[in-house]
Amino acid sequence: MKHRTSIEFTPELWRQLCNTVPDRKKSNFITEAIKDKLARESTKAVILCGGEGTRMRPLTLSTPKPMLPLGYRPMIEHTMTYFKNQGIYNFVLAIGYLGEHIIKYFNDGSAHGMNVEYSTEHKALGTAGAVKNAEKFLHSPFLVVNGDVIFRTLNVKEALQFHKESNALVTIVTNKVNDAKRFGLVESDSTGKVTGFVEKPKYATSGWINAGLYIIEPDVLEMIKSGDKVSMEAEIFPKLVEQGKLFDYKYNGYWMDIGMPEDYEKAQRDFFTKK
């Protein structure tokens, strides 16, 4: 698929180019801006959408959870469109349960202005196993996002830049919540290096939780055994903590994990009230 790209300079950046950058360096300045844009457009996002969604039954008896409507479109399409609007056009959908519904809707993605490829699980592989199963599509740093989470104000470019500057193997996007009982907490130092995880607390505790979006270097794929059920969170992340190569990017905007029927109802209310 071909698409046209454009470079948009912010007013501050344009003034810098016109008034501060010497003429002999203007071409390099513009070239770097183009490289940055093209790098984002070549970045792939792996969306995990192979689970059975048992907690959402009976809605998921005949529809995969990521295809449940949120407003007027499937929830997964909201996520893909959000990333596309930030310059990411390439998606790998890790499908399994009722995956044919997803393929029928998106096909190759061209009708949606995207490029969509598919990685099919024939058995449950866990979060890391599903990513490993998509390895043939992944040759540069890539995103992994759960198919049932919604972001509204996340700046993907800033998250990618943080990941690069941190020299991380994996960066977890974290979100602050008032009650972490369902999720567990992510602990990190002042640089963003993750130092550990706290199991789901028994009482309401505020803090930073795993928001279900990761930026991953291809080298991490070597840590995952092919064909096995492997959890990114339980098996891979602790090893990266020991290596000092796991970081968190703190995001404090709108976020919704649609894991339970009450979450789905709230997401629908938020959509129709434009929250």
C-alpha positions in Angstrom: 0.0 0.0 0.0 1.2 3.5 -0.8 0.3 6.6 1.0 1.4 10.3 0.8 3.3 11.7 3.7 3.7 15.4 4.8 5.9 17.1 7.3 4.2 19.6 9.6 6.4 22.0 11.5 5.1 23.5 14.7 5.3 27.3 14.8 8.1 27.2 17.3 10.1 24.7 15.2 9.4 26.8 12.0 10.7 29.9 13.7 13.8 27.9 14.8 14.4 26.8 11.3 13.9 30.3 9.8 15.7 32.4 12.5 18.2 30.1 14.3 19.4 27.4 12.0 22.1 28.6 9.6 21.4 28.3 5.9 24.1 25.7 5.5 22.3 23.5 8.1 18.7 24.0 7.0 18.8 21.0 4.7 20.1 18.7 7.5 17.4 20.1 9.8 14.6 19.2 7.3 16.2 15.8 6.5 16.1 14.8 10.2 12.5 15.9 10.4 11.7 13.7 7.4 13.6 10.7 8.9 11.7 11.1 12.1 8.4 11.0 10.3 9.3 8.1 8.1 10.6 6.2 11.1 7.2 6.5 12.8 5.4 5.5 9.6 7.5 2.3 9.3 6.8 1.4 13.0 4.5 -1.6 13.3 1.9 -2.0 16.0 1.1 -5.6 17.1 -2.5 -5.7 18.5 -3.3 -8.7 20.7 -6.8 -9.8 19.8 -6.8 -13.6 20.1 -8.4 -14.2 23.5 -11.8 -15.7 24.0 -13.1 -12.8 26.1 -14.8 -15.1 28.6 -15.5 -12.4 31.1 -17.6 -10.6 28.5 -19.9 -13.5 27.7 -22.5 -13.8 26.2 -21.4 -10.8 24.1 -18.3 -12.7 22.9 -19.9 -16.0 22.1 -20.1 -15.1 18.4 -17.9 -11.9 18.3 -14.3 -11.5 19.3 -14.0 -9.0 22.1 -12.0 -6.4 20.1 -14.7 -6.4 17.5 -17.5 -5.4 20.0 -18.9 -2.0 18.9 -17.8 1.1 20.8 -20.1 3.7 19.5 -20.3 3.1 15.7 -17.1 1.1 15.2 -15.4 -1.9 16.7 -13.3 -1.0 19.7 -10.1 -2.2 18.0 -10.7 0.2 15.1 -10.7 3.1 17.5 -7.2 2.1 18.6 -5.9 1.6 15.1 -7.3 4.9 13.9 -5.8 6.7 16.9 -2.4 5.3 16.0 -2.9 6.0 12.3 -3.6 9.7 13.1 -0.2 9.8 14.8 1.6 8.4 11.8 1.6 4.7 12.4 0.0 2.9 9.5 1.3 -0.7 9.8 -0.5 -3.2 12.0 -0.1 -6.9 12.8 -3.2 -8.3 14.3 -2.5 -11.4 16.5 -5.7 -13.3 16.0 -7.1 -16.6 17.3 -10.6 -17.0 18.7 -13.1 -16.0 15.9 -10.3 -14.4 14.1 -12.1 -14.7 10.7 -14.5 -11.9 11.8 -11.5 -9.6 12.1 -10.0 -10.6 8.8 -13.4 -10.1 7.1 -13.7 -6.6 8.5 -10.2 -5.2 7.9 -8.9 -7.4 5.0 -5.5 -5.9 4.0 -6.4 -2.6 5.7 -6.3 -0.5 2.5 -10.0 0.5 2.8 -9.1 2.0 6.2 -5.9 3.7 5.0 -3.7 1.2 6.8 -1.6 -1.8 6.1 -2.8 -4.9 8.0 -1.2 -8.3 8.4 -2.2 -11.2 10.4 -0.5 -13.6 12.8 -2.8 -16.6 13.7 -2.6 -18.5 17.0 -3.8 -22.1 16.8 -3.6 -22.4 20.6 -3.4 -19.9 23.4 0.2 -18.6 23.5 0.0 -15.8 26.1 1.1 -12.2 25.5 4.8 -13.0 24.8 4.0 -16.1 22.8 1.6 -14.2 20.6 4.3 -11.6 19.9 6.9 -14.4 19.2 4.3 -15.9 16.8 4.4 -12.6 14.8 8.2 -12.5 14.7 8.5 -12.7 10.9 6.8 -9.3 10.6 9.0 -7.6 13.2 12.4 -6.2 12.2 12.6 -2.9 14.1 11.3 -1.5 17.3 7.5 -2.1 17.5 4.5 -1.5 19.6 2.4 -4.1 21.3 -1.1 -3.1 22.5 -3.9 -5.1 24.0 -6.9 -5.2 21.8 -9.3 -4.1 24.6 -7.6 -0.9 25.8 -8.5 2.6 24.7 -6.2 5.7 24.8 -7.3 9.2 23.9 -4.4 11.6 24.5 -1.3 9.4 24.5 1.5 11.1 22.4 3.0 8.0 20.7 5.9 10.1 19.3 6.9 11.2 22.8 6.7 7.6 24.1 8.9 6.3 21.2 11.4 9.1 21.8 11.5 8.3 25.6 12.1 4.6 24.7 15.0 5.5 22.4 16.6 7.9 24.8 16.3 5.4 27.7 18.2 2.7 25.8 15.4 0.3 27.0 14.7 -3.1 25.6 11.1 -2.6 26.6 9.1 0.4 27.6 5.8 -0.1 29.4 3.2 2.7 29.1 1.8 3.2 32.6 -1.3 5.0 33.7 -2.2 6.4 37.1 -5.3 5.1 38.7 -7.0 5.7 42.1 -7.7 2.0 42.7 -5.2 -0.5 41.5 -6.8 -3.6 43.1 -7.5 -5.1 39.7 -4.2 -4.4 38.2 -1.1 -4.3 40.5 1.4 -1.6 40.5 4.6 -0.8 38.5 7.4 0.7 40.5 10.2 2.8 38.9 12.9 5.2 39.8 13.3 8.9 38.9 14.7 8.0 35.4 11.8 5.7 34.6 13.7 2.5 35.1 11.3 -0.2 36.4 12.5 -1.5 39.7 9.7 -4.0 40.5 6.1 -4.9 40.5 3.5 -5.0 43.3 0.9 -7.7 43.2 -2.8 -6.7 43.2 -3.3 -4.9 46.5 -6.1 -6.0 48.8 -7.3 -2.5 49.5 -7.8 0.5 47.2 -4.4 2.0 46.4 -3.5 4.7 43.9 -0.5 4.4 41.7 0.9 3.6 38.3 -0.3 0.5 36.5 0.6 -1.4 33.3 -1.7 0.2 30.7 -1.3 -2.6 28.2 0.9 -0.9 25.6 4.6 -1.7 25.2 7.5 -0.5 22.9 9.7 -3.5 22.3 13.1 -4.0 20.7 13.4 -7.0 18.3 16.2 -8.5 20.5 13.6 -9.3 23.1 12.1 -11.9 20.8 15.2 -14.1 21.4 14.1 -14.4 25.0 10.8 -16.0 24.1 10.6 -19.7 23.2 8.7 -20.3 20.0 5.4 -22.3 20.2 5.1 -22.1 24.0 2.6 -20.2 26.1 4.7 -17.4 27.6 3.6 -14.3 29.6 5.3 -11.1 28.8 4.3 -9.7 32.2 5.1 -12.7 34.4 8.1 -14.2 32.6 9.9 -11.7 30.4 9.5 -8.4 32.3 11.1 -9.7 35.6 14.2 -10.7 33.6 14.4 -7.3 32.0 14.1 -5.7 35.4 17.2 -7.7 36.5 19.0 -6.4 33.4 18.0 -2.8 34.0 16.4 -2.7 30.6 12.7 -2.2 31.4 11.4 1.3 31.6 8.0 2.9 32.1 6.6 5.9 30.2 4.0 7.7 32.4 0.8 8.6 30.7 -1.9 10.4 32.7 -4.7 10.9 30.2 -7.9 9.1 29.3 -7.5 5.3 29.4 -9.9 2.4 29.6 -9.3 -1.3 30.0 -12.5 -3.0 28.7 -12.1 -6.2 30.6 -15.5 -6.5 32.3 -19.1 -5.8 31.3 -19.2 -2.7 33.5 -16.1 -1.4 31.8 -17.8 -1.8 28.4 -20.9 0.1 29.7 -18.7 2.9 31.0 -16.8 3.1 27.7 -20.0 3.4 25.8 -21.2 6.2 28.1 -17.9 8.0 27.7 -18.1 7.7 23.9 -21.6 9.1 23.6 -20.9 11.9 26.1 -17.6 12.7 24.2 -15.5 12.1 27.3 
